[in-house]
């Protein structure tokens, strides 16, 4: 197996040969966005939705999307061909480009586009069977969490908080209401209804938002997005995490307190089953 091949500004190069200027605005200011597309059995899963979110993030910070969907998919396809393994993760990052250091947008910069594909590390069987522990903290991030920005210091600090407490994730609250975890969306189950925070600027709309809504509608599972209080989270029958890597994962303890019956619940089991069927259907 040779060295990993990545894509950088129009070229496919070995990872060790890929470099950008120290004046790239992604390095200096975190001035850029990213997205991550899961790949199952070497087929992309919901790539259309991921690329649409990437386009929304780019538009939100005023960076022109320099590729069409067909071009993005062609580049990603080549990287998948260059990478061994069945289940993978495609990482895409676009920054405003290289310019002298000044806060306002420079004129006539060319965006820096970087892509790589890595093996996917899925949650263990034990995590799925026993559930995982989370901790909580106040959401201290900026007010545009709907943009999938590379400026992730707030998320990094939240993830470190979880690591220091032996937890898988930090669930965040702003003014007493649930937002999201450091790298996951958070869901609760109450009386058979799947509840998620309302989609707004305080929450990144994970691709699973749309997927879960579709699955719930198709299989007559009550689904609702609204403001969810901290008290409701701790009183939930089930708490779930979702992300490209976690898919859907049951939480059985928060801040040392048992969630529901202290084991993965029936709606988690149902949604996980439906998720796997959807993957198999779309990634044939």
C-alpha positions as CSV (number, residue, x, y, z in Angstrom):
1,X,0.0,0.0,0.0
2,X,1.5,3.3,-1.1
3,X,1.3,6.7,0.5
4,X,-2.1,8.3,0.9
5,X,-3.1,10.4,-2.1
6,X,-5.0,13.7,-1.4
7,X,-6.4,16.5,-3.6
8,X,-5.1,20.0,-3.3
9,X,-5.9,22.9,-5.7
10,X,-6.4,20.9,-8.8
11,X,-3.7,18.2,-8.2
12,X,-3.7,14.7,-6.8
13,X,-0.5,14.4,-4.7
14,X,0.9,12.3,-1.9
15,X,-0.1,13.6,1.5
16,X,3.6,14.3,2.4
17,X,3.9,16.6,-0.6
18,X,0.7,18.6,0.1
19,X,1.3,22.0,1.6
20,X,-0.3,25.4,1.8
21,X,1.1,28.9,2.5
22,X,1.2,30.0,6.1
23,X,-0.7,33.1,4.9
24,X,-3.7,30.9,3.9
25,X,-6.7,32.5,5.6
26,X,-7.8,29.1,6.8
27,X,-4.6,28.9,8.9
28,X,-4.5,32.6,9.9
29,X,-8.2,33.2,10.6
30,X,-10.0,29.8,10.4
31,X,-11.6,31.5,7.3
32,X,-13.1,28.5,5.6
33,X,-15.7,25.7,5.8
34,X,-15.6,21.9,5.5
35,X,-17.8,18.9,5.2
36,X,-17.5,15.1,5.7
37,X,-19.2,12.5,3.5
38,X,-19.5,8.9,4.7
39,X,-18.8,6.1,2.2
40,X,-20.2,2.5,2.7
41,X,-19.0,-0.3,0.6
42,X,-17.1,2.3,-1.5
43,X,-20.4,4.1,-2.3
44,X,-21.1,7.7,-1.0
45,X,-24.1,8.0,1.3
46,X,-26.3,11.1,0.8
47,X,-23.6,12.9,-1.1
48,X,-26.2,15.3,-2.6
49,X,-27.2,16.5,0.8
50,X,-23.6,16.9,2.0
51,X,-22.6,18.9,-1.1
52,X,-25.7,21.1,-0.7
53,X,-24.7,21.9,2.9
54,X,-21.2,22.6,1.7
55,X,-22.6,25.1,-0.8
56,X,-24.8,26.7,1.9
57,X,-21.7,27.1,4.2
58,X,-19.7,28.6,1.4
59,X,-22.4,31.1,0.4
60,X,-22.9,32.1,4.1
61,X,-19.3,33.3,4.3
62,X,-19.1,34.7,0.8
63,X,-16.8,32.1,-0.9
64,X,-17.7,31.2,-4.4
65,X,-18.3,27.4,-4.9
66,X,-15.8,26.9,-7.7
67,X,-16.9,23.4,-8.6
68,X,-20.2,21.9,-9.9
69,X,-21.6,18.9,-8.1
70,X,-20.4,16.7,-11.0
71,X,-16.9,18.0,-10.5
72,X,-16.9,17.5,-6.8
73,X,-18.2,13.9,-7.3
74,X,-15.5,13.2,-9.9
75,X,-12.7,14.3,-7.7
76,X,-14.1,12.4,-4.7
77,X,-14.5,9.3,-6.9
78,X,-10.8,9.5,-7.9
79,X,-9.8,9.7,-4.2
80,X,-11.9,6.8,-3.3
81,X,-10.2,4.8,-6.1
82,X,-6.9,5.7,-4.6
83,X,-7.9,4.6,-1.1
84,X,-8.2,1.0,0.2
85,X,-11.1,-0.1,2.4
86,X,-14.9,-0.4,2.1
87,X,-16.1,2.1,4.6
88,X,-14.5,5.5,4.4
89,X,-14.8,9.2,5.2
90,X,-14.4,12.0,2.6
91,X,-13.1,15.2,4.1
92,X,-13.5,18.4,2.1
93,X,-12.1,21.8,3.2
94,X,-12.4,25.1,1.3
95,X,-10.7,28.3,2.6
96,X,-10.8,31.8,1.2
97,X,-7.2,31.4,0.0
98,X,-3.9,33.1,0.4
99,X,-3.6,36.8,1.1
100,X,-1.7,39.3,3.2
101,X,-3.0,39.3,6.8
102,X,-5.9,41.7,7.1
103,X,-9.3,40.9,8.7
104,X,-11.6,42.1,5.9
105,X,-12.1,39.9,2.8
106,X,-9.2,40.4,0.3
107,X,-10.1,40.9,-3.3
108,X,-9.4,38.4,-6.1
109,X,-8.1,35.5,-3.9
110,X,-8.5,32.0,-5.2
111,X,-10.0,29.5,-2.7
112,X,-7.9,26.8,-1.4
113,X,-9.5,23.4,-1.9
114,X,-8.3,20.3,0.0
115,X,-9.8,16.8,0.1
116,X,-8.7,13.5,1.6
117,X,-10.3,10.1,2.2
118,X,-9.6,8.1,5.4
119,X,-10.9,4.8,6.8
120,X,-14.0,5.1,8.9
121,X,-13.8,4.3,12.5
122,X,-17.3,3.2,13.6
123,X,-18.5,2.9,17.2
124,X,-17.8,-0.5,18.8
125,X,-20.4,-3.3,19.3
126,X,-20.1,-2.6,23.0
127,X,-21.0,1.0,22.6
128,X,-24.1,0.1,20.7
129,X,-25.2,-2.6,23.1
130,X,-24.4,-0.8,26.4
131,X,-24.7,2.8,25.4
132,X,-22.3,5.6,26.1
133,X,-21.7,8.3,28.7
134,X,-21.8,12.0,28.1
135,X,-21.2,15.2,30.2
136,X,-22.7,18.6,29.8
137,X,-21.4,22.2,29.6
138,X,-22.6,25.7,28.7
139,X,-22.5,26.3,24.9
140,X,-19.8,29.0,24.5
141,X,-19.5,29.0,20.8
142,X,-20.3,31.8,18.3
143,X,-23.8,32.5,17.0
144,X,-23.5,30.9,13.6
145,X,-23.2,27.2,14.4
146,X,-25.3,26.5,11.3
147,X,-22.2,27.2,9.2
148,X,-19.8,24.2,9.1
149,X,-16.8,26.4,9.7
150,X,-13.2,25.2,10.2
151,X,-13.1,27.6,13.2
152,X,-13.7,24.8,15.7
153,X,-12.0,25.9,18.9
154,X,-15.3,25.8,20.8
155,X,-16.0,22.3,19.6
156,X,-12.4,21.3,20.4
157,X,-12.7,22.5,24.0
158,X,-16.0,20.7,24.4
159,X,-14.5,17.5,23.1
160,X,-11.6,17.9,25.5
161,X,-14.0,18.4,28.3
162,X,-15.6,15.0,27.5
163,X,-12.2,13.3,27.2
164,X,-11.1,14.6,30.6
165,X,-14.3,13.2,32.2
166,X,-14.1,9.8,30.5
167,X,-17.1,10.5,28.3
168,X,-17.8,10.1,24.6
169,X,-19.3,13.5,24.1
170,X,-20.2,16.9,25.7
171,X,-23.8,17.8,25.4
172,X,-24.2,21.6,25.2
173,X,-26.9,24.0,26.4
174,X,-27.4,27.7,25.7
175,X,-29.6,29.7,28.1
176,X,-31.0,26.4,29.4
177,X,-31.9,24.9,26.1
178,X,-30.3,22.0,24.2
179,X,-28.1,22.9,21.2
180,X,-25.8,20.0,20.2
181,X,-22.7,18.1,21.3
182,X,-19.1,18.9,20.3
183,X,-19.3,16.7,17.1
184,X,-22.8,15.3,17.1
185,X,-26.5,16.3,17.0
186,X,-28.4,15.3,20.1
187,X,-31.9,13.8,20.2
188,X,-34.3,12.8,23.0
189,X,-37.1,10.3,23.0
190,X,-40.2,10.9,25.1
191,X,-43.3,8.8,25.0
192,X,-42.3,7.3,21.7
193,X,-41.6,10.7,20.0
194,X,-38.2,11.5,18.5
195,X,-37.4,15.2,19.5
196,X,-34.6,17.3,18.2
197,X,-33.6,21.0,18.7
198,X,-35.2,23.4,16.3
199,X,-33.0,24.1,13.2
200,X,-31.6,27.6,13.6
201,X,-28.3,29.4,13.7
202,X,-27.4,27.8,17.1
203,X,-27.3,24.2,15.7
204,X,-25.5,22.7,12.7
205,X,-28.1,20.9,10.7
206,X,-26.6,17.4,10.5
207,X,-27.4,15.4,7.4
208,X,-29.2,13.0,9.8
209,X,-31.8,15.6,10.5
210,X,-33.3,15.1,7.1
211,X,-32.7,11.4,7.2
212,X,-34.4,10.8,10.5
213,X,-37.4,13.0,9.4
214,X,-37.7,10.9,6.3
215,X,-37.4,7.6,8.2
216,X,-39.9,8.6,10.8
217,X,-42.4,9.8,8.3
218,X,-42.1,6.6,6.3
219,X,-42.5,4.3,9.3
220,X,-45.1,6.3,11.4
221,X,-42.7,7.3,14.1
222,X,-43.7,10.6,15.8
223,X,-41.0,13.3,15.0
224,X,-40.7,16.9,16.2
225,X,-38.2,19.7,16.3
226,X,-38.6,22.4,18.9
227,X,-36.8,24.0,21.9
228,X,-35.8,21.4,24.4
229,X,-34.9,22.3,28.0
230,X,-32.1,20.9,30.0
231,X,-34.7,19.4,32.4
232,X,-36.3,17.5,29.4
233,X,-33.0,16.0,28.5
234,X,-32.4,14.6,31.9
235,X,-36.1,13.3,32.1
236,X,-36.0,11.7,28.6
237,X,-36.8,8.1,28.0
238,X,-33.8,7.9,25.6
239,X,-31.1,10.2,24.5
240,X,-29.3,9.7,21.1
241,X,-26.3,11.1,19.3
242,X,-26.0,11.3,15.5
243,X,-23.2,12.1,13.1
244,X,-21.6,10.8,10.0
245,X,-19.3,8.6,12.0
246,X,-21.6,7.6,14.9
247,X,-24.6,7.2,12.7
248,X,-27.0,6.9,15.7
249,X,-25.7,6.0,19.1
250,X,-27.5,5.6,22.5
251,X,-26.6,7.6,25.5
252,X,-27.2,5.8,28.8
253,X,-25.6,8.3,31.3
254,X,-25.2,12.0,31.4
255,X,-23.2,13.7,34.1
256,X,-23.1,10.4,36.0
257,X,-26.9,10.2,36.0
258,X,-28.8,7.3,34.4
259,X,-30.8,8.0,31.2
260,X,-34.1,6.2,31.1
261,X,-33.7,2.6,32.0
262,X,-29.9,2.8,31.8
263,X,-29.7,0.8,28.6
264,X,-30.3,1.4,24.8
265,X,-34.0,1.9,24.3
266,X,-36.6,0.6,21.7
267,X,-36.6,3.7,19.5
268,X,-32.8,3.6,19.2
269,X,-33.0,0.0,18.1
270,X,-35.7,0.7,15.6
271,X,-33.9,3.8,14.1
272,X,-30.6,1.9,14.0
273,X,-32.3,-0.9,12.1
274,X,-33.9,1.5,9.6
275,X,-30.6,3.4,9.2
276,X,-28.8,0.2,8.2
277,X,-31.5,-0.7,5.7
278,X,-31.3,2.8,4.2
279,X,-27.5,2.5,3.8
280,X,-27.8,-0.9,2.2
281,X,-30.4,0.4,-0.2
282,X,-28.6,3.6,-1.2
283,X,-25.1,2.1,-1.3
284,X,-25.8,-1.0,-3.3
